[in-house]
Amino acid sequence: MQSATERDDQSAEQLRRGYVARVIVELFPDGPSEGQYRALLDVATRAAVATALESGRSLEDIEDTVLPEADDLVREISWIVRPVDDRKLRGARQDLWTHRNDLSDEIRRGEIPQINRAQVEEATAFYLNLSWRVPEIDRVLADLLIAVEVSDYAQKMLIDAWKYPELSDSPFVQKGVFWPSAKRILIAAIVGFGTFLVTAWSGSGWALVAGGLVVVACLVWIVAILVHTPLEWRRRERQRGQITSLFEAMLRCYRQLSSPGPVSARHVRGTCEQAADEGVVWPGPLFSLLDDIERRSGRF
């Protein structure tokens, strides 16, 4: 004979399965019912219900509050990523986000989906305020929090810089220093030499003095250009090196999540902290999420 607890567990499981089925039919009436969205909703609702039963919440409370909370979380995650091609939007909601083994190549080719930074931060904060946790959601959110910084940084310093160079301060699209300097030197030389010829031909004392001052000014200008040009070139090279270094530091952090199996939250956090020391500005919830994982199993 079944105990009351067993009957409640079975009733809650039936309630959960029915809720998941209704949500999937509502969202994807014409599409396949299986996919990452279904998988995340399934594990999220299962964890939420298990935690609710442990705390003694009623079946009515589970139906009215617990299951909708899990559904809200998965829906928030589903809208974080927008595909490059809007026509693939339905597919993107069924298959929300998976780790990119070639993230940098996808960014360079312009194939990386758009990740909404505000939404991934809000979804993470919402998740951390819940009473239950799911390793699969830990992994998706951590992956997105790192990927959004890599993508945004590359978008600003590389992709948008090439598209709109006049609006960018990226050193990768700034005009070269040697040809503009050569043109300025040529102008200074023409002005100085021309002034010298004119004043020498006139023979006037005042003209010679004024012309001499102009010639000296042109020579000083040329010397200043010759000194400034290599310094400016080295400054830009340092900037390019810093940008490349930061980009590589971000990618090192992202590669920590390449393993198909569980990874260490402490190890990922250590790598991200090193990148932060180099100048990477991670989304705020990233370290909160990693700390939360470390207080639990430490792996995700």
MIDOSE-1310 file (N, C-alpha, C; in nm, 2 decimals, decimal comma, always signed):
residues 300
mqsa	+0,08/-0,12/+0,00/+0,00/+0,00/+0,00/+0,09/+0,12/+0,00; +0,06/+0,22/-0,09/+0,14/+0,34/-0,10/+0,12/+0,43/+0,02; +0,23/+0,50/+0,06/+0,22/+0,60/+0,16/+0,16/+0,73/+0,11; +0,13/+0,82/+0,19/+0,08/+0,96/+0,15/+0,19/+1,03/+0,07
terd	+0,31/+1,01/+0,12/+0,43/+1,08/+0,05/+0,44/+1,03/-0,09; +0,44/+0,90/-0,11/+0,45/+0,84/-0,24/+0,34/+0,88/-0,33; +0,22/+0,89/-0,28/+0,10/+0,94/-0,36/+0,12/+1,08/-0,40; +0,17/+1,17/-0,31/+0,20/+1,31/-0,34/+0,31/+1,32/-0,45
dqsa	+0,41/+1,23/-0,44/+0,52/+1,24/-0,54/+0,47/+1,20/-0,67; +0,38/+1,10/-0,68/+0,33/+1,06/-0,81/+0,23/+1,16/-0,87; +0,15/+1,22/-0,78/+0,06/+1,33/-0,83/+0,14/+1,45/-0,88; +0,24/+1,48/-0,80/+0,33/+1,60/-0,85/+0,40/+1,57/-0,98
eqlr	+0,44/+1,44/-1,00/+0,51/+1,41/-1,12/+0,41/+1,41/-1,24; +0,29/+1,36/-1,22/+0,19/+1,37/-1,32/+0,15/+1,52/-1,35; +0,14/+1,60/-1,25/+0,12/+1,74/-1,27/+0,23/+1,81/-1,35; +0,35/+1,77/-1,31/+0,47/+1,83/-1,38/+0,47/+1,79/-1,53
rgyv	+0,45/+1,67/-1,56/+0,45/+1,62/-1,70/+0,34/+1,69/-1,78; +0,22/+1,70/-1,72/+0,12/+1,76/-1,79/+0,15/+1,91/-1,82; +0,21/+1,98/-1,72/+0,24/+2,12/-1,74/+0,34/+2,13/-1,85; +0,45/+2,05/-1,85/+0,55/+2,06/-1,95/+0,49/+2,04/-2,09
arvi	+0,41/+1,94/-2,10/+0,35/+1,90/-2,23/+0,26/+2,02/-2,28; +0,19/+2,09/-2,19/+0,10/+2,20/-2,24/+0,19/+2,32/-2,28; +0,30/+2,34/-2,21/+0,39/+2,45/-2,25/+0,45/+2,43/-2,38; +0,50/+2,31/-2,41/+0,56/+2,28/-2,53/+0,46/+2,29/-2,65
velf	+0,34/+2,24/-2,63/+0,24/+2,25/-2,74/+0,20/+2,40/-2,76; +0,20/+2,48/-2,65/+0,17/+2,62/-2,67/+0,28/+2,69/-2,75; +0,40/+2,66/-2,72/+0,51/+2,74/-2,78/+0,54/+2,69/-2,92; +0,53/+2,56/-2,94/+0,57/+2,50/-3,07/+0,46/+2,41/-3,12
pdgp	+0,35/+2,47/-3,16/+0,24/+2,39/-3,21/+0,26/+2,32/-3,34; +0,35/+2,37/-3,42/+0,38/+2,31/-3,55/+0,52/+2,25/-3,56; +0,60/+2,28/-3,46/+0,74/+2,23/-3,46/+0,76/+2,10/-3,38; +0,88/+2,04/-3,38/+0,91/+1,92/-3,30/+0,90/+1,96/-3,16
segq	+0,86/+1,86/-3,08/+0,84/+1,88/-2,93/+0,97/+1,86/-2,86; +1,07/+1,79/-2,92/+1,19/+1,76/-2,85/+1,30/+1,87/-2,89; +1,39/+1,90/-2,80/+1,49/+2,00/-2,83/+1,55/+2,04/-2,69; +1,64/+2,14/-2,70/+1,70/+2,19/-2,58/+1,60/+2,26/-2,49
yral	+1,51/+2,33/-2,55/+1,41/+2,40/-2,47/+1,33/+2,29/-2,38; +1,28/+2,19/-2,45/+1,21/+2,08/-2,38/+1,30/+2,02/-2,27; +1,42/+1,99/-2,30/+1,51/+1,93/-2,21/+1,54/+2,01/-2,08; +1,56/+2,14/-2,10/+1,58/+2,23/-1,99/+1,46/+2,25/-1,91
ldva	+1,34/+2,26/-1,97/+1,22/+2,28/-1,90/+1,19/+2,15/-1,82; +1,22/+2,04/-1,87/+1,20/+1,91/-1,80/+1,28/+1,90/-1,68; +1,42/+1,93/-1,69/+1,50/+1,92/-1,57/+1,47/+2,03/-1,47; +1,44/+2,15/-1,52/+1,41/+2,26/-1,43/+1,28/+2,24/-1,35
traa	+1,18/+2,19/-1,41/+1,05/+2,16/-1,34/+1,07/+2,04/-1,25; +1,15/+1,94/-1,28/+1,17/+1,83/-1,20/+1,25/+1,87/-1,07; +1,35/+1,96/-1,08/+1,42/+2,01/-0,97/+1,33/+2,10/-0,88; +1,25/+2,18/-0,95/+1,16/+2,27/-0,87/+1,06/+2,20/-0,79
vata	+1,00/+2,09/-0,85/+0,90/+2,01/-0,78/+0,96/+1,94/-0,67; +1,08/+1,88/-0,69/+1,15/+1,80/-0,58/+1,17/+1,89/-0,46; +1,22/+2,01/-0,49/+1,25/+2,10/-0,38/+1,13/+2,14/-0,31; +1,02/+2,17/-0,38/+0,89/+2,21/-0,32/+0,84/+2,10/-0,24
lesg	+0,84/+1,97/-0,28/+0,79/+1,86/-0,20/+0,87/+1,85/-0,07; +1,00/+1,86/-0,08/+1,08/+1,85/+0,04/+1,05/+1,96/+0,14; +1,01/+2,07/+0,10/+0,97/+2,18/+0,19/+0,83/+2,18/+0,23; +0,75/+2,08/+0,19/+0,62/+2,06/+0,23/+0,51/+2,15/+0,16
rsle	+0,54/+2,20/+0,04/+0,45/+2,28/-0,03/+0,34/+2,19/-0,10; +0,22/+2,25/-0,11/+0,10/+2,17/-0,16/+0,11/+2,16/-0,31; +0,02/+2,06/-0,36/+0,02/+2,04/-0,50/-0,04/+2,17/-0,57; -0,13/+2,24/-0,50/-0,19/+2,36/-0,56/-0,08/+2,47/-0,57
died	+0,00/+2,48/-0,47/+0,11/+2,57/-0,47/+0,21/+2,54/-0,58; +0,24/+2,41/-0,60/+0,33/+2,37/-0,71/+0,28/+2,40/-0,84; +0,15/+2,38/-0,86/+0,09/+2,41/-0,99/+0,08/+2,56/-1,02; +0,05/+2,64/-0,91/+0,02/+2,78/-0,93/+0,15/+2,86/-0,93
tvlp	+0,25/+2,82/-0,86/+0,37/+2,90/-0,83/+0,50/+2,84/-0,88; +0,52/+2,71/-0,83/+0,65/+2,65/-0,86/+0,68/+2,62/-1,00; +0,59/+2,55/-1,07/+0,60/+2,52/-1,21/+0,61/+2,65/-1,30; +0,53/+2,75/-1,28/+0,54/+2,87/-1,36/+0,68/+2,94/-1,34
eadd	+0,73/+2,93/-1,22/+0,87/+2,99/-1,20/+0,97/+2,92/-1,28; +0,97/+2,79/-1,28/+1,06/+2,72/-1,37/+1,04/+2,75/-1,52; +0,92/+2,76/-1,55/+0,88/+2,79/-1,69/+0,93/+2,93/-1,73; +0,91/+3,03/-1,64/+0,96/+3,17/-1,66/+1,11/+3,17/-1,68
lvre	+1,19/+3,09/-1,60/+1,33/+3,09/-1,62/+1,37/+3,04/-1,75; +1,32/+2,93/-1,80/+1,35/+2,87/-1,93/+1,31/+2,97/-2,04; +1,20/+3,04/-2,03/+1,16/+3,13/-2,13/+1,26/+3,25/-2,13; +1,30/+3,30/-2,02/+1,40/+3,41/-2,02/+1,53/+3,36/-2,09
iswi	+1,57/+3,24/-2,06/+1,69/+3,19/-2,12/+1,67/+3,18/-2,27; +1,55/+3,14/-2,31/+1,53/+3,12/-2,46/+1,53/+3,25/-2,54; +1,51/+3,37/-2,47/+1,52/+3,49/-2,55/+1,65/+3,57/-2,54; +1,75/+3,51/-2,47/+1,88/+3,57/-2,46/+1,95/+3,58/-2,59
vrpv	+1,94/+3,47/-2,67/+2,01/+3,46/-2,79/+1,92/+3,48/-2,91; +1,96/+3,57/-3,00/+1,89/+3,59/-3,13/+1,97/+3,55/-3,24; +1,93/+3,46/-3,33/+2,01/+3,41/-3,44/+2,04/+3,52/-3,54; +2,15/+3,50/-3,61/+2,19/+3,60/-3,72/+2,08/+3,61/-3,82
ddrk	+2,02/+3,50/-3,86/+1,90/+3,50/-3,95/+1,77/+3,50/-3,87; +1,69/+3,60/-3,87/+1,57/+3,60/-3,79/+1,47/+3,50/-3,83; +1,49/+3,44/-3,95/+1,40/+3,34/-4,00/+1,42/+3,21/-3,92; +1,53/+3,20/-3,85/+1,56/+3,08/-3,77/+1,52/+3,10/-3,62
lrga	+1,44/+3,20/-3,60/+1,41/+3,23/-3,46/+1,34/+3,12/-3,39; +1,25/+3,05/-3,45/+1,18/+2,94/-3,38/+1,28/+2,83/-3,35; +1,37/+2,80/-3,44/+1,47/+2,69/-3,41/+1,56/+2,73/-3,30; +1,59/+2,86/-3,29/+1,68/+2,91/-3,19/+1,61/+2,90/-3,05
rqdl	+1,48/+2,91/-3,05/+1,42/+2,90/-2,92/+1,41/+2,75/-2,88; +1,40/+2,66/-2,97/+1,40/+2,52/-2,93/+1,54/+2,47/-2,89; +1,64/+2,52/-2,97/+1,78/+2,48/-2,94/+1,85/+2,61/-2,89; +1,84/+2,64/-2,76/+1,87/+2,78/-2,71/+2,02/+2,82/-2,73
wthr	+2,11/+2,74/-2,67/+2,25/+2,78/-2,68/+2,34/+2,66/-2,65; +2,43/+2,63/-2,73/+2,53/+2,52/-2,70/+2,67/+2,58/-2,71; +2,76/+2,52/-2,64/+2,90/+2,57/-2,64/+2,96/+2,57/-2,78; +3,03/+2,68/-2,81/+3,09/+2,70/-2,95/+3,24/+2,66/-2,94
ndls	+3,28/+2,55/-3,00/+3,42/+2,51/-3,00/+3,50/+2,60/-3,09; +3,44/+2,67/-3,18/+3,51/+2,76/-3,27/+3,45/+2,90/-3,26; +3,44/+2,95/-3,14/+3,37/+3,08/-3,12/+3,44/+3,19/-3,19; +3,57/+3,20/-3,18/+3,65/+3,31/-3,25/+3,63/+3,31/-3,40
deir	+3,62/+3,19/-3,46/+3,60/+3,18/-3,60/+3,46/+3,22/-3,64; +3,36/+3,19/-3,56/+3,22/+3,23/-3,59/+3,21/+3,38/-3,58; +3,28/+3,44/-3,48/+3,28/+3,59/-3,46/+3,34/+3,65/-3,59; +3,45/+3,60/-3,63/+3,52/+3,66/-3,75/+3,43/+3,65/-3,88
rgei	+3,36/+3,54/-3,89/+3,27/+3,52/-4,00/+3,14/+3,59/-3,99; +3,11/+3,65/-3,87/+2,99/+3,71/-3,85/+2,87/+3,62/-3,83; +2,90/+3,49/-3,79/+2,80/+3,39/-3,78/+2,75/+3,37/-3,63; +2,81/+3,44/-3,54/+2,77/+3,43/-3,40/+2,63/+3,49/-3,37
pqin	+2,54/+3,42/-3,31/+2,41/+3,48/-3,28/+2,43/+3,60/-3,18; +2,34/+3,69/-3,18/+2,34/+3,81/-3,09/+2,30/+3,76/-2,95; +2,39/+3,79/-2,86/+2,36/+3,76/-2,72/+2,32/+3,88/-2,64; +2,20/+3,89/-2,59/+2,16/+4,01/-2,51/+2,22/+4,01/-2,37
raqv	+2,31/+4,10/-2,35/+2,39/+4,10/-2,22/+2,29/+4,13/-2,10; +2,20/+4,22/-2,12/+2,11/+4,25/-2,01/+2,02/+4,13/-1,97; +1,98/+4,06/-2,07/+1,89/+3,95/-2,05/+1,96/+3,83/-1,98; +2,08/+3,81/-2,02/+2,15/+3,70/-1,96/+2,19/+3,73/-1,82
eeat	+2,22/+3,86/-1,79/+2,24/+3,90/-1,65/+2,11/+3,89/-1,57; +2,00/+3,93/-1,62/+1,87/+3,92/-1,55/+1,83/+3,77/-1,53; +1,85/+3,69/-1,63/+1,81/+3,55/-1,61/+1,90/+3,48/-1,51; +2,03/+3,52/-1,50/+2,12/+3,46/-1,40/+2,07/+3,50/-1,26
afyl	+2,04/+3,63/-1,25/+2,00/+3,68/-1,12/+1,87/+3,62/-1,07; +1,78/+3,60/-1,17/+1,65/+3,53/-1,14/+1,67/+3,39/-1,09; +1,76/+3,32/-1,16/+1,80/+3,18/-1,13/+1,86/+3,17/-0,99; +1,95/+3,26/-0,96/+2,01/+3,25/-0,83/+1,92/+3,29/-0,71
nlsw	+1,81/+3,35/-0,74/+1,71/+3,38/-0,64/+1,61/+3,26/-0,61; +1,62/+3,16/-0,70/+1,53/+3,04/-0,68/+1,59/+2,95/-0,57; +1,51/+2,86/-0,53/+1,56/+2,77/-0,42/+1,61/+2,64/-0,47; +1,62/+2,62/-0,60/+1,66/+2,50/-0,66/+1,77/+2,53/-0,77
rvpe	+1,85/+2,43/-0,80/+1,95/+2,44/-0,90/+1,95/+2,32/-0,99; +2,00/+2,35/-1,11/+2,01/+2,24/-1,22/+2,15/+2,26/-1,28; +2,23/+2,15/-1,29/+2,36/+2,16/-1,35/+2,36/+2,20/-1,49; +2,26/+2,16/-1,57/+2,25/+2,19/-1,71/+2,23/+2,34/-1,73
idrv	+2,15/+2,40/-1,64/+2,12/+2,55/-1,65/+2,25/+2,62/-1,60; +2,32/+2,57/-1,50/+2,44/+2,63/-1,45/+2,54/+2,64/-1,58; +2,54/+2,54/-1,65/+2,64/+2,53/-1,76/+2,60/+2,63/-1,87; +2,47/+2,63/-1,91/+2,42/+2,72/-2,01/+2,45/+2,87/-1,98
ladl	+2,41/+2,90/-1,85/+2,43/+3,04/-1,81/+2,57/+3,08/-1,80; +2,66/+3,00/-1,75/+2,80/+3,03/-1,74/+2,86/+3,05/-1,88; +2,82/+2,96/-1,97/+2,87/+2,96/-2,11/+2,83/+3,10/-2,17; +2,70/+3,14/-2,15/+2,65/+3,26/-2,21/+2,72/+3,38/-2,15
liav	+2,74/+3,38/-2,02/+2,80/+3,50/-1,95/+2,94/+3,52/-2,00; +3,02/+3,42/-2,03/+3,15/+3,44/-2,08/+3,15/+3,47/-2,23; +3,06/+3,40/-2,30/+3,05/+3,42/-2,45/+3,01/+3,56/-2,48; +2,92/+3,62/-2,40/+2,87/+3,75/-2,43/+2,98/+3,86/-2,42
evsd	+3,07/+3,84/-2,33/+3,18/+3,94/-2,32/+3,28/+3,92/-2,43; +3,31/+3,80/-2,47/+3,39/+3,77/-2,59/+3,33/+3,83/-2,71; +3,20/+3,81/-2,73/+3,13/+3,86/-2,85/+3,12/+4,01/-2,85; +3,09/+4,07/-2,74/+3,07/+4,21/-2,74/+3,20/+4,28/-2,76
yaqk	+3,31/+4,23/-2,70/+3,44/+4,29/-2,72/+3,49/+4,28/-2,86; +3,47/+4,17/-2,92/+3,51/+4,15/-3,06/+3,43/+4,24/-3,15; +3,30/+4,25/-3,12/+3,21/+4,33/-3,20/+3,25/+4,48/-3,20; +3,29/+4,53/-3,08/+3,33/+4,67/-3,07/+3,46/+4,69/-3,13
mlid	+3,56/+4,61/-3,10/+3,70/+4,64/-3,14/+3,74/+4,59/-3,28; +3,66/+4,50/-3,33/+3,70/+4,44/-3,46/+3,59/+4,45/-3,56; +3,47/+4,39/-3,54/+3,37/+4,39/-3,64/+3,31/+4,53/-3,67; +3,26/+4,59/-3,57/+3,20/+4,73/-3,59/+3,31/+4,83/-3,64
awky	+3,43/+4,81/-3,59/+3,54/+4,90/-3,63/+3,57/+4,89/-3,78; +3,56/+4,77/-3,84/+3,58/+4,76/-3,98/+3,46/+4,81/-4,06; +3,34/+4,80/-4,00/+3,21/+4,84/-4,07/+3,20/+5,00/-4,06; +3,24/+5,05/-3,95/+3,22/+5,20/-3,93/+3,35/+5,26/-3,87
pels	+3,45/+5,26/-3,95/+3,58/+5,30/-3,90/+3,58/+5,45/-3,86; +3,50/+5,53/-3,92/+3,50/+5,67/-3,88/+3,44/+5,69/-3,74; +3,37/+5,59/-3,69/+3,31/+5,60/-3,55/+3,38/+5,53/-3,45; +3,49/+5,46/-3,49/+3,56/+5,37/-3,40/+3,70/+5,43/-3,36
dspf	+3,73/+5,40/-3,23/+3,87/+5,43/-3,18/+3,96/+5,31/-3,18; +3,92/+5,20/-3,25/+4,00/+5,08/-3,25/+4,13/+5,11/-3,33; +4,25/+5,07/-3,27/+4,37/+5,09/-3,34/+4,38/+5,00/-3,47; +4,30/+4,90/-3,48/+4,30/+4,82/-3,60/+4,25/+4,89/-3,73
vqkg	+4,17/+4,99/-3,71/+4,12/+5,06/-3,83/+4,17/+5,21/-3,84; +4,25/+5,25/-3,74/+4,30/+5,39/-3,76/+4,40/+5,40/-3,87; +4,40/+5,51/-3,94/+4,48/+5,53/-4,05/+4,63/+5,52/-4,01; +4,71/+5,47/-4,11/+4,85/+5,45/-4,08/+4,92/+5,58/-4,05
vfwp	+5,04/+5,57/-3,98/+5,11/+5,69/-3,94/+5,21/+5,73/-4,04; +5,27/+5,64/-4,12/+5,39/+5,68/-4,20/+5,35/+5,76/-4,32; +5,24/+5,72/-4,39/+5,20/+5,80/-4,51/+5,15/+5,94/-4,48; +5,07/+5,95/-4,38/+5,03/+6,09/-4,34/+5,15/+6,17/-4,29
sakr	+5,24/+6,11/-4,22/+5,36/+6,18/-4,18/+5,44/+6,23/-4,30; +5,46/+6,14/-4,40/+5,53/+6,17/-4,52/+5,47/+6,29/-4,59; +5,34/+6,29/-4,60/+5,27/+6,40/-4,66/+5,29/+6,53/-4,59; +5,29/+6,53/-4,46/+5,31/+6,65/-4,38/+5,46/+6,70/-4,39
ilia	+5,55/+6,60/-4,40/+5,69/+6,64/-4,42/+5,71/+6,71/-4,56; +5,64/+6,65/-4,66/+5,65/+6,70/-4,79/+5,60/+6,85/-4,80; +5,48/+6,87/-4,73/+5,42/+7,00/-4,73/+5,52/+7,10/-4,66; +5,57/+7,06/-4,54/+5,66/+7,15/-4,47/+5,79/+7,18/-4,55
aivg	+5,84/+7,08/-4,63/+5,96/+7,10/-4,71/+5,93/+7,20/-4,82; +5,81/+7,18/-4,89/+5,77/+7,27/-5,00/+5,75/+7,41/-4,95; +5,68/+7,43/-4,83/+5,66/+7,56/-4,78/+5,80/+7,63/-4,74; +5,88/+7,55/-4,68/+6,01/+7,60/-4,63/+6,10/+7,64/-4,75
fgtf	+6,11/+7,55/-4,85/+6,20/+7,58/-4,96/+6,14/+7,69/-5,05; +6,01/+7,69/-5,07/+5,94/+7,80/-5,14/+5,97/+7,93/-5,08; +5,95/+7,94/-4,95/+5,98/+8,06/-4,87/+6,12/+8,11/-4,89; +6,21/+8,01/-4,88/+6,36/+8,05/-4,90/+6,38/+8,11/-5,04
lvta	+6,33/+8,05/-5,14/+6,35/+8,10/-5,28/+6,29/+8,24/-5,29; +6,17/+8,26/-5,24/+6,10/+8,39/-5,26/+6,18/+8,50/-5,18; +6,22/+8,47/-5,06/+6,29/+8,57/-4,98/+6,43/+8,60/-5,04; +6,50/+8,49/-5,09/+6,63/+8,51/-5,14/+6,62/+8,60/-5,27
wsgs	+6,52/+8,58/-5,35/+6,50/+8,65/-5,47/+6,47/+8,80/-5,44; +6,39/+8,82/-5,34/+6,35/+8,96/-5,31/+6,46/+9,05/-5,26; +6,55/+8,99/-5,18/+6,67/+9,06/-5,13/+6,64/+9,16/-5,02; +6,52/+9,17/-4,98/+6,48/+9,26/-4,87/+6,52/+9,21/-4,74
gwal	+6,57/+9,30/-4,65/+6,62/+9,25/-4,52/+6,51/+9,20/-4,43; +6,39/+9,27/-4,43/+6,28/+9,22/-4,35/+6,23/+9,09/-4,41; +6,23/+9,08/-4,54/+6,18/+8,96/-4,60/+6,27/+8,84/-4,57; +6,40/+8,87/-4,57/+6,49/+8,76/-4,53/+6,47/+8,71/-4,39
vagg	+6,45/+8,81/-4,30/+6,42/+8,77/-4,16/+6,30/+8,69/-4,14; +6,19/+8,74/-4,21/+6,06/+8,67/-4,20/+6,07/+8,53/-4,27; +6,14/+8,53/-4,38/+6,15/+8,40/-4,45/+6,23/+8,30/-4,37; +6,34/+8,35/-4,30/+6,42/+8,27/-4,22/+6,34/+8,20/-4,10
lvvv	+6,25/+8,29/-4,05/+6,17/+8,23/-3,94/+6,07/+8,12/-3,99; +6,02/+8,15/-4,11/+5,93/+8,04/-4,17/+6,01/+7,92/-4,19; +6,13/+7,93/-4,25/+6,21/+7,81/-4,28/+6,24/+7,74/-4,15; +6,28/+7,81/-4,05/+6,31/+7,74/-3,92/+6,19/+7,67/-3,86
aclv	+6,07/+7,74/-3,87/+5,95/+7,67/-3,83/+5,92/+7,55/-3,90; +5,94/+7,55/-4,03/+5,92/+7,43/-4,11/+6,02/+7,32/-4,07; +6,14/+7,35/-4,05/+6,24/+7,25/-4,00/+6,20/+7,19/-3,87; +6,16/+7,28/-3,78/+6,11/+7,23/-3,65/+5,99/+7,14/-3,66
wiva	+5,90/+7,17/-3,75/+5,78/+7,09/-3,78/+5,83/+6,95/-3,83; +5,92/+6,95/-3,92/+5,97/+6,83/-3,98/+6,04/+6,74/-3,87; +6,12/+6,80/-3,79/+6,18/+6,72/-3,68/+6,08/+6,67/-3,58; +5,98/+6,75/-3,55/+5,87/+6,70/-3,46/+5,80/+6,58/-3,52
ilvh	+5,77/+6,59/-3,65/+5,71/+6,48/-3,72/+5,79/+6,35/-3,72; +5,92/+6,37/-3,74/+6,01/+6,25/-3,74/+6,02/+6,19/-3,60; +6,01/+6,27/-3,50/+6,02/+6,22/-3,36/+5,88/+6,15/-3,33; +5,77/+6,22/-3,36/+5,64/+6,17/-3,32/+5,60/+6,04/-3,39
tple	+5,64/+6,03/-3,52/+5,59/+5,92/-3,60/+5,62/+5,78/-3,54; +5,75/+5,75/-3,51/+5,78/+5,62/-3,45/+5,71/+5,60/-3,32; +5,70/+5,71/-3,24/+5,64/+5,69/-3,11/+5,49/+5,66/-3,12; +5,42/+5,72/-3,22/+5,28/+5,69/-3,24/+5,26/+5,55/-3,29
wrrr	+5,35/+5,51/-3,38/+5,35/+5,37/-3,43/+5,36/+5,27/-3,32; +5,46/+5,29/-3,23/+5,47/+5,20/-3,12/+5,35/+5,20/-3,02; +5,29/+5,32/-3,00/+5,17/+5,33/-2,92/+5,06/+5,25/-2,98; +5,04/+5,26/-3,11/+4,93/+5,18/-3,17/+4,96/+5,03/-3,17
erqr	+5,09/+4,99/-3,18/+5,12/+4,85/-3,18/+5,10/+4,80/-3,04; +5,12/+4,88/-2,93/+5,10/+4,83/-2,80/+4,94/+4,82/-2,78; +4,87/+4,91/-2,83/+4,72/+4,90/-2,82/+4,67/+4,77/-2,89; +4,72/+4,75/-3,01/+4,68/+4,63/-3,08/+4,72/+4,50/-3,00
gqit	+4,84/+4,50/-2,94/+4,88/+4,39/-2,86/+4,79/+4,37/-2,74; +4,75/+4,48/-2,68/+4,67/+4,47/-2,56/+4,53/+4,42/-2,59; +4,47/+4,46/-2,71/+4,34/+4,41/-2,75/+4,35/+4,26/-2,78; +4,45/+4,22/-2,86/+4,47/+4,08/-2,89/+4,49/+4,00/-2,76
slfe	+4,57/+4,05/-2,67/+4,59/+3,98/-2,54/+4,46/+3,96/-2,46; +4,38/+4,07/-2,46/+4,25/+4,05/-2,38/+4,16/+3,95/-2,45; +4,16/+3,96/-2,58/+4,07/+3,87/-2,66/+4,12/+3,72/-2,63; +4,25/+3,70/-2,63/+4,30/+3,56/-2,61/+4,27/+3,52/-2,46
amlr	+4,28/+3,61/-2,37/+4,25/+3,58/-2,23/+4,10/+3,54/-2,22; +4,01/+3,61/-2,28/+3,87/+3,57/-2,28/+3,85/+3,43/-2,34; +3,91/+3,41/-2,45/+3,90/+3,28/-2,52/+3,95/+3,17/-2,43; +4,06/+3,19/-2,36/+4,11/+3,09/-2,26/+4,00/+3,05/-2,16
cyrq	+3,93/+3,15/-2,11/+3,83/+3,13/-2,01/+3,71/+3,05/-2,08; +3,68/+3,08/-2,20/+3,57/+3,02/-2,27/+3,60/+2,87/-2,30; +3,73/+2,85/-2,33/+3,77/+2,71/-2,36/+3,76/+2,62/-2,24; +3,76/+2,68/-2,12/+3,75/+2,59/-2,00/+3,62/+2,51/-2,00
lssp	+3,52/+2,56/-2,08/+3,39/+2,50/-2,08/+3,37/+2,41/-2,20; +3,48/+2,37/-2,27/+3,48/+2,29/-2,39/+3,45/+2,14/-2,36; +3,49/+2,10/-2,24/+3,47/+1,96/-2,20/+3,32/+1,92/-2,20; +3,29/+1,81/-2,26/+3,14/+1,77/-2,25/+3,10/+1,72/-2,11
gpvs	+3,20/+1,69/-2,03/+3,17/+1,65/-1,89/+3,17/+1,76/-1,80; +3,15/+1,74/-1,67/+3,15/+1,84/-1,57/+3,29/+1,91/-1,56; +3,29/+2,04/-1,53/+3,41/+2,12/-1,51/+3,41/+2,18/-1,37; +3,53/+2,21/-1,33/+3,55/+2,27/-1,19/+3,52/+2,42/-1,19
arhv	+3,42/+2,46/-1,11/+3,39/+2,60/-1,09/+3,51/+2,68/-1,04; +3,59/+2,62/-0,95/+3,70/+2,69/-0,90/+3,81/+2,71/-1,00; +3,83/+2,62/-1,09/+3,92/+2,63/-1,20/+3,88/+2,74/-1,30; +3,75/+2,74/-1,33/+3,70/+2,84/-1,43/+3,71/+2,98/-1,37
rgtc	+3,67/+2,99/-1,24/+3,68/+3,11/-1,17/+3,82/+3,17/-1,17; +3,92/+3,08/-1,14/+4,06/+3,12/-1,14/+4,11/+3,18/-1,27; +4,07/+3,11/-1,38/+4,10/+3,16/-1,51/+4,04/+3,29/-1,54; +3,91/+3,31/-1,50/+3,84/+3,43/-1,53/+3,90/+3,54/-1,44
eqaa	+3,94/+3,51/-1,32/+4,00/+3,62/-1,24/+4,14/+3,66/-1,30; +4,21/+3,57/-1,35/+4,34/+3,61/-1,42/+4,31/+3,70/-1,54; +4,20/+3,67/-1,61/+4,17/+3,76/-1,73/+4,12/+3,89/-1,67; +4,05/+3,90/-1,56/+4,00/+4,02/-1,50/+4,12/+4,11/-1,46
degv	+4,22/+4,04/-1,41/+4,34/+4,12/-1,37/+4,41/+4,18/-1,49; +4,40/+4,12/-1,61/+4,45/+4,17/-1,73/+4,37/+4,29/-1,79; +4,25/+4,30/-1,74/+4,16/+4,41/-1,79/+4,03/+4,37/-1,84; +3,99/+4,24/-1,84/+3,86/+4,20/-1,89/+3,76/+4,23/-1,79
vwpg	+3,65/+4,29/-1,83/+3,53/+4,33/-1,75/+3,42/+4,23/-1,77; +3,41/+4,13/-1,68/+3,31/+4,03/-1,70/+3,17/+4,08/-1,65; +3,06/+4,02/-1,70/+2,93/+4,05/-1,65/+2,93/+4,02/-1,50; +2,86/+4,10/-1,42/+2,86/+4,09/-1,28/+2,82/+3,95/-1,22
plfs	+2,71/+3,90/-1,28/+2,66/+3,77/-1,22/+2,75/+3,65/-1,25; +2,85/+3,66/-1,33/+2,94/+3,54/-1,36/+3,00/+3,49/-1,23; +3,07/+3,57/-1,15/+3,13/+3,53/-1,03/+3,03/+3,48/-0,93; +2,92/+3,55/-0,92/+2,81/+3,51/-0,83/+2,77/+3,36/-0,86
lldd	+2,75/+3,34/-0,99/+2,71/+3,20/-1,03/+2,82/+3,10/-1,00; +2,94/+3,13/-1,03/+3,05/+3,04/-1,00/+3,07/+3,01/-0,85; +3,05/+3,12/-0,77/+3,06/+3,10/-0,63/+2,94/+3,01/-0,58; +2,82/+3,03/-0,63/+2,71/+2,95/-0,60/+2,74/+2,80/-0,63
ierr	+2,79/+2,77/-0,74/+2,82/+2,64/-0,78/+2,93/+2,58/-0,69; +3,03/+2,66/-0,66/+3,14/+2,61/-0,57/+3,09/+2,58/-0,43; +2,99/+2,65/-0,38/+2,93/+2,62/-0,25/+2,85/+2,49/-0,26; +2,81/+2,44/-0,37/+2,74/+2,32/-0,38/+2,83/+2,21/-0,42
sgrf	+2,82/+2,15/-0,54/+2,91/+2,04/-0,57/+3,05/+2,08/-0,61; +3,06/+2,21/-0,66/+3,18/+2,26/-0,71/+3,21/+2,23/-0,86; +3,12/+2,15/-0,92/+3,14/+2,11/-1,06/+3,00/+2,13/-1,13; +3,01/+2,16/-1,26/+2,89/+2,18/-1,34/+2,91/+2,14/-1,48
